[in-house]
């Protein structure tokens, strides 16, 4: 019983005061050596000088940054299905996922799950409900360290996507919705021949099955996609959750995203689309694995190219939680040379803003005390401590 109470208690905001001093505070526009005072789960004050109070905790000059806000990660799926054909307990998967993202410095995570999977992704569709149930149970019993929110990625080529979304939304709190269209020949996979070769391997060389699969997706994109996109976008607007579009490839896609009410574009696949997004004031999100690896694994535009053009606004971990912090610090190094507050904002205040979270993402009085202590070691940003609402969770 005592152990049960201890676990449940970790999610409550502390009412005691904590003073963190001798830290390099990454503020909105500058980095200063100073002190944060935390009280009641919030930042009580930001002081640009060291504290000499006996209770102050000396951070030895390490960086202190806001907790990372990750708008898009598929990481939960890897814990629920660690091997092909093998599924794990949903609650245990949620706890393991939570521990991994917390130790990466992420204090607010949007768990991104796919609805309306096409042929070849069928197992993913079967995973969604048990993963959501596992997350809900772990959250309900205070087993999770950080703030988990649900981001449903909806495949608009699926003939029942609107009813599928409604079914899940009726049982689980949806915090973000994004629109995807994976029909080959456009967006993420413009090269039909390359797509056909990949799916020949997936479908054991059955060319007729691959051609039927391609025909279904292309036809559905044309005949079902527009209506499904509008219906889902209308729902997002009606219930006031952020809407994103996925794999925009052209200025026409960006115009469509804006008409639907999108608040950012995820993983635009071309420089042309990113330029159109900037011209129209639509924030652009890219994955940090793309940035760190130096390019897209699917051959689309590199995140670093967008940085060089001044077109990147947001970063997400995509499929590697530890990449998010590393990506932000990479932006403060050659060849990008962004100032550190701007780089850190791409993983803290900017994603918080597009998600409508005004209570976090910055080191400022009154905001949630979601914090990460970072120590550079041999050029790598190492997470030393993580705080959620003033309590240490990692």
C-alpha positions as CSV (number, residue, x, y, z in Angstrom):
1,X,0.0,0.0,0.0
2,X,2.8,2.4,0.9
3,X,4.5,1.7,-2.5
4,X,1.2,2.3,-4.3
5,X,0.8,5.6,-2.6
6,X,4.4,6.6,-3.4
7,X,3.9,5.9,-7.2
8,X,0.6,7.8,-7.4
9,X,2.1,10.7,-5.5
10,X,4.8,11.4,-8.1
11,X,2.3,13.1,-10.4
12,X,1.2,15.8,-7.9
13,X,2.7,19.3,-8.0
14,X,4.9,19.9,-5.0
15,X,4.1,22.7,-2.6
16,X,7.6,23.0,-1.3
17,X,10.1,25.6,-2.5
18,X,13.1,24.6,-4.5
19,X,15.9,27.0,-5.4
20,X,18.1,26.0,-8.4
21,X,21.2,28.2,-8.7
22,X,24.5,28.6,-10.6
23,X,22.8,27.5,-13.8
24,X,23.0,28.8,-17.3
25,X,19.4,29.7,-17.8
26,X,18.2,29.6,-21.4
27,X,15.7,32.5,-21.5
28,X,13.7,33.8,-24.5
29,X,16.5,35.9,-25.9
30,X,19.6,35.3,-23.9
31,X,21.5,32.8,-21.7
32,X,22.3,34.1,-18.2
33,X,24.0,32.6,-15.1
34,X,21.3,32.8,-12.5
35,X,18.7,31.2,-10.3
36,X,15.2,29.7,-10.6
37,X,12.9,29.6,-7.6
38,X,10.2,26.9,-7.9
39,X,7.1,26.9,-5.7
40,X,3.8,25.0,-6.0
41,X,4.8,23.4,-9.2
42,X,5.4,26.7,-10.9
43,X,8.3,29.0,-11.5
44,X,8.1,31.6,-8.8
45,X,11.0,33.8,-9.9
46,X,13.8,34.1,-12.4
47,X,16.9,35.8,-10.9
48,X,19.9,36.8,-13.1
49,X,22.3,36.2,-10.3
50,X,23.5,33.3,-8.1
51,X,21.7,32.6,-4.8
52,X,23.7,32.3,-1.6
53,X,20.9,30.9,0.4
54,X,21.9,27.7,2.2
55,X,18.9,25.8,0.7
56,X,19.9,26.6,-2.9
57,X,20.9,23.7,-5.1
58,X,24.1,24.4,-7.0
59,X,23.8,23.2,-10.6
60,X,27.6,23.7,-11.3
61,X,27.0,25.9,-14.4
62,X,24.9,23.4,-16.2
63,X,22.2,24.6,-18.6
64,X,18.7,24.8,-17.3
65,X,16.1,24.8,-20.1
66,X,12.3,24.5,-20.3
67,X,11.0,20.9,-20.6
68,X,10.8,19.7,-24.2
69,X,7.5,19.7,-25.9
70,X,7.3,16.9,-28.5
71,X,4.4,17.2,-30.9
72,X,5.0,14.0,-32.8
73,X,6.5,10.6,-31.8
74,X,5.8,7.0,-32.8
75,X,7.8,5.7,-29.9
76,X,4.9,4.1,-28.0
77,X,4.4,1.6,-30.9
78,X,7.9,0.2,-30.5
79,X,7.2,-0.6,-26.8
80,X,3.9,-2.2,-27.6
81,X,5.2,-4.2,-30.5
82,X,8.9,-4.8,-29.8
83,X,9.1,-7.4,-32.6
84,X,7.0,-8.0,-35.6
85,X,4.0,-10.2,-34.5
86,X,4.8,-9.7,-30.8
87,X,2.7,-7.4,-28.6
88,X,3.3,-6.4,-25.1
89,X,1.1,-5.4,-22.2
90,X,-0.4,-2.0,-22.9
91,X,0.2,-0.5,-19.4
92,X,3.8,-1.8,-19.3
93,X,4.4,-0.4,-22.8
94,X,3.1,3.0,-21.7
95,X,5.3,3.0,-18.6
96,X,8.4,2.0,-20.6
97,X,7.7,4.6,-23.3
98,X,7.1,7.3,-20.6
99,X,10.4,6.5,-18.9
100,X,12.3,6.8,-22.2
101,X,10.8,10.1,-23.2
102,X,11.2,11.5,-19.7
103,X,14.9,10.6,-19.6
104,X,15.3,12.4,-22.9
105,X,14.1,15.7,-21.3
106,X,10.6,15.6,-22.9
107,X,8.0,16.7,-20.3
108,X,5.1,17.1,-22.7
109,X,4.6,14.4,-25.4
110,X,2.0,14.0,-28.1
111,X,1.8,10.3,-28.6
112,X,1.2,10.0,-32.4
113,X,-0.9,7.0,-33.4
114,X,-2.0,6.1,-36.9
115,X,-5.7,5.6,-37.9
116,X,-6.9,4.2,-41.2
117,X,-3.8,2.2,-42.2
118,X,-3.5,0.9,-45.7
119,X,-2.6,-2.6,-46.8
120,X,0.8,-3.5,-45.3
121,X,0.1,-1.5,-42.2
122,X,-2.8,-3.6,-41.0
123,X,-1.2,-4.6,-37.8
124,X,-0.9,-1.0,-36.8
125,X,-4.7,-0.6,-36.9
126,X,-5.1,-3.5,-34.5
127,X,-2.6,-1.9,-32.0
128,X,-4.4,1.4,-31.6
129,X,-7.1,0.5,-29.1
130,X,-5.0,-1.6,-26.7
131,X,-2.2,1.1,-26.8
132,X,-4.8,3.8,-25.9
133,X,-6.3,1.7,-23.1
134,X,-2.8,1.1,-21.7
135,X,-2.0,4.8,-21.7
136,X,-5.3,5.7,-20.1
137,X,-4.9,3.1,-17.4
138,X,-1.3,4.2,-16.6
139,X,-2.4,7.8,-16.5
140,X,-5.4,7.1,-14.4
141,X,-3.3,5.4,-11.7
142,X,-0.5,7.9,-11.7
143,X,2.1,5.7,-13.2
144,X,3.4,8.2,-15.7
145,X,6.0,10.8,-15.0
146,X,5.2,13.4,-17.7
147,X,2.3,14.9,-19.5
148,X,1.0,12.6,-22.3
149,X,-1.4,13.9,-24.9
150,X,-3.0,12.1,-27.8
151,X,-2.2,13.0,-31.4
152,X,-4.2,10.9,-33.9
153,X,-2.8,10.7,-37.4
154,X,-5.7,10.1,-39.8
155,X,-5.1,8.5,-43.3
156,X,-7.7,10.2,-45.5
157,X,-7.6,7.5,-48.2
158,X,-9.3,5.1,-45.8
159,X,-13.0,4.7,-46.6
160,X,-14.1,4.7,-42.9
161,X,-11.6,7.1,-41.4
162,X,-14.2,9.6,-40.1
163,X,-16.1,6.9,-38.2
164,X,-12.8,5.3,-37.0
165,X,-11.7,8.7,-35.7
166,X,-15.1,9.3,-34.0
167,X,-15.0,5.9,-32.4
168,X,-11.6,6.5,-30.8
169,X,-12.4,10.1,-29.9
170,X,-15.5,9.0,-28.0
171,X,-13.4,6.9,-25.6
172,X,-10.1,8.9,-25.4
173,X,-9.2,12.6,-25.1
174,X,-7.7,13.7,-28.4
175,X,-5.4,16.7,-28.2
176,X,-4.2,16.9,-31.8
177,X,-5.3,15.7,-35.2
178,X,-3.2,15.5,-38.4
179,X,-4.1,14.6,-41.9
180,X,-2.1,12.1,-44.0
181,X,-2.4,10.8,-47.6
182,X,0.1,8.1,-48.4
183,X,-1.2,7.4,-51.9
184,X,2.0,6.9,-54.1
185,X,2.7,9.4,-56.8
186,X,2.5,12.4,-54.6
187,X,3.5,13.8,-51.2
188,X,5.8,11.5,-49.3
189,X,6.3,9.0,-52.2
190,X,6.3,10.7,-55.6
191,X,8.3,7.9,-57.3
192,X,5.8,5.2,-58.2
193,X,8.5,2.8,-59.4
194,X,10.4,3.1,-56.1
195,X,7.1,2.5,-54.2
196,X,6.2,-0.5,-56.3
197,X,9.7,-2.1,-55.7
198,X,9.3,-1.6,-51.9
199,X,5.9,-3.1,-51.8
200,X,6.9,-6.1,-54.0
201,X,9.2,-7.0,-51.2
202,X,6.5,-6.5,-48.6
203,X,4.0,-8.5,-50.5
204,X,6.4,-11.4,-51.3
205,X,6.8,-10.5,-55.0
206,X,3.1,-10.6,-55.8
207,X,2.9,-7.9,-58.5
208,X,-0.8,-8.2,-59.0
209,X,-1.4,-7.5,-55.3
210,X,1.0,-4.5,-55.4
211,X,-0.8,-3.0,-58.4
212,X,-4.2,-3.5,-56.8
213,X,-2.9,-1.9,-53.6
214,X,-1.5,1.1,-55.6
215,X,-4.7,1.5,-57.6
216,X,-6.9,1.4,-54.4
217,X,-4.8,4.1,-52.7
218,X,-4.6,6.4,-55.8
219,X,-8.4,6.1,-56.4
220,X,-9.2,6.6,-52.7
221,X,-7.0,9.7,-52.6
222,X,-8.9,11.2,-55.5
223,X,-12.4,10.1,-54.6
224,X,-12.4,10.0,-50.8
225,X,-9.5,12.2,-49.7
226,X,-11.0,15.7,-50.2
227,X,-14.3,14.9,-48.3
228,X,-12.4,13.1,-45.5
229,X,-10.0,15.9,-45.1
230,X,-12.8,18.5,-44.8
231,X,-14.8,16.4,-42.4
232,X,-11.9,15.8,-40.0
233,X,-10.8,19.4,-40.2
234,X,-14.3,20.5,-39.4
235,X,-14.3,18.3,-36.3
236,X,-10.9,19.7,-35.2
237,X,-12.3,23.2,-35.5
238,X,-15.5,22.4,-33.7
239,X,-13.8,20.8,-30.7
240,X,-10.9,23.3,-30.8
241,X,-8.0,20.9,-31.1
242,X,-4.9,21.8,-33.2
243,X,-4.9,20.5,-36.8
244,X,-1.7,19.7,-38.8
245,X,-1.2,18.5,-42.3
246,X,1.4,15.8,-43.2
247,X,3.9,15.6,-46.1
248,X,2.9,18.7,-48.0
249,X,4.7,18.7,-51.3
250,X,3.6,21.8,-53.2
251,X,2.2,25.4,-52.7
252,X,-1.2,23.9,-53.5
253,X,-0.9,21.6,-50.6
254,X,0.0,24.5,-48.3
255,X,-3.0,26.5,-49.6
256,X,-5.2,23.5,-48.8
257,X,-3.7,23.2,-45.4
258,X,-4.5,26.8,-44.6
259,X,-8.0,26.5,-46.0
260,X,-8.6,23.6,-43.7
261,X,-7.4,25.5,-40.6
262,X,-4.0,23.8,-40.1
263,X,-1.8,25.5,-37.5
264,X,1.4,23.8,-38.8
265,X,2.7,21.6,-41.5
266,X,4.5,18.3,-40.5
267,X,7.4,17.1,-42.6
268,X,7.0,19.0,-45.8
269,X,8.7,17.0,-48.5
270,X,10.1,19.8,-50.7
271,X,11.8,23.1,-50.3
272,X,9.1,24.6,-52.5
273,X,6.4,23.6,-50.0
274,X,8.4,25.0,-47.0
275,X,8.9,28.3,-48.8
276,X,5.1,28.5,-49.5
277,X,4.4,27.8,-45.9
278,X,6.7,30.5,-44.7
279,X,5.2,33.0,-47.2
280,X,1.7,32.2,-45.8
281,X,2.8,32.2,-42.2
282,X,2.3,28.5,-41.6
283,X,4.9,27.0,-39.2
284,X,6.9,24.1,-40.4
285,X,7.9,21.1,-38.4
286,X,10.6,18.6,-39.2
287,X,12.0,15.5,-37.4
288,X,15.3,15.7,-35.5
289,X,16.4,12.3,-36.9
290,X,16.4,14.0,-40.3
291,X,18.4,16.9,-39.0
292,X,21.0,14.8,-37.2
293,X,21.4,12.2,-40.0
294,X,21.8,15.0,-42.5
295,X,18.8,14.0,-44.7
296,X,15.4,12.3,-45.0
297,X,15.4,8.5,-44.8
298,X,12.8,8.6,-47.7
299,X,14.8,11.0,-49.9
300,X,12.7,14.1,-49.3
301,X,14.0,17.6,-48.4
302,X,16.6,17.7,-45.5
303,X,15.7,19.5,-42.3
304,X,19.2,21.1,-42.5
305,X,18.3,22.6,-45.9
306,X,15.3,24.3,-44.3
307,X,17.4,25.6,-41.5
308,X,19.8,27.1,-43.9
309,X,17.0,28.9,-45.7
310,X,15.5,30.1,-42.5
311,X,12.3,28.0,-43.0
312,X,12.3,25.7,-40.0
313,X,10.1,26.6,-37.0
314,X,9.5,23.4,-35.0
315,X,11.3,20.1,-34.3
316,X,9.8,16.8,-33.2
317,X,11.5,13.6,-32.2
318,X,9.5,11.5,-34.8
319,X,10.8,8.1,-33.8
320,X,13.9,8.7,-31.6
321,X,13.1,10.5,-28.4
322,X,16.7,11.2,-27.5
323,X,17.2,13.1,-30.8
324,X,15.1,16.0,-29.8
325,X,17.5,17.6,-27.3
326,X,20.5,16.7,-29.4
327,X,18.8,18.3,-32.5
328,X,18.2,21.6,-30.7
329,X,21.8,21.8,-29.5
330,X,23.0,20.8,-33.0
331,X,21.3,23.9,-34.4
332,X,23.6,26.1,-32.2
333,X,26.7,24.6,-33.8
334,X,28.2,25.0,-37.3
335,X,27.0,25.0,-40.0
336,X,23.7,26.4,-38.6
337,X,25.0,28.6,-35.8
338,X,21.7,29.7,-34.4
339,X,21.8,31.3,-31.0
340,X,20.9,28.9,-28.3
341,X,17.6,30.5,-27.2
342,X,16.3,30.3,-30.8
343,X,17.3,26.7,-31.1
344,X,15.8,25.7,-27.8
345,X,12.6,27.5,-28.7
346,X,12.1,25.1,-31.6
347,X,11.6,22.3,-29.0
348,X,9.9,24.2,-26.2
349,X,8.1,27.5,-26.6
350,X,7.2,27.2,-30.3
351,X,5.6,23.8,-30.2
352,X,3.8,24.8,-27.0
353,X,2.4,27.8,-28.7
354,X,1.1,26.0,-31.8
355,X,-0.5,23.4,-29.5
356,X,-2.2,26.1,-27.5
357,X,-0.3,25.4,-24.3
358,X,0.3,28.9,-22.8
359,X,1.4,27.5,-19.4
360,X,4.8,26.0,-20.4
361,X,7.8,26.1,-22.7
362,X,9.6,29.1,-21.3
363,X,11.5,30.0,-18.1
364,X,9.2,32.7,-16.9
365,X,7.4,33.4,-13.6
366,X,4.0,31.8,-13.3
367,X,4.6,29.0,-15.8
368,X,4.9,25.3,-15.1
369,X,8.2,24.3,-13.5
370,X,8.9,21.7,-16.3
371,X,12.7,21.9,-16.6
372,X,15.7,20.0,-17.9
373,X,19.2,20.2,-16.5
374,X,21.7,19.7,-19.3
375,X,25.4,19.1,-19.1
376,X,27.6,19.3,-22.2
377,X,29.9,16.3,-22.3
378,X,32.3,15.9,-25.2
379,X,30.0,18.0,-27.4
380,X,26.9,16.0,-26.4
381,X,24.0,17.5,-24.4
382,X,23.5,15.0,-21.5
383,X,20.3,15.1,-19.5
384,X,21.2,15.2,-15.8
385,X,17.8,16.0,-14.2
386,X,14.2,16.4,-15.4
387,X,11.5,18.2,-13.4
388,X,7.8,18.2,-14.0
389,X,5.8,20.7,-12.1
390,X,8.7,21.2,-9.8
391,X,9.2,17.5,-9.0
392,X,12.2,15.6,-10.2
393,X,11.1,12.7,-12.4
394,X,14.4,11.7,-14.0
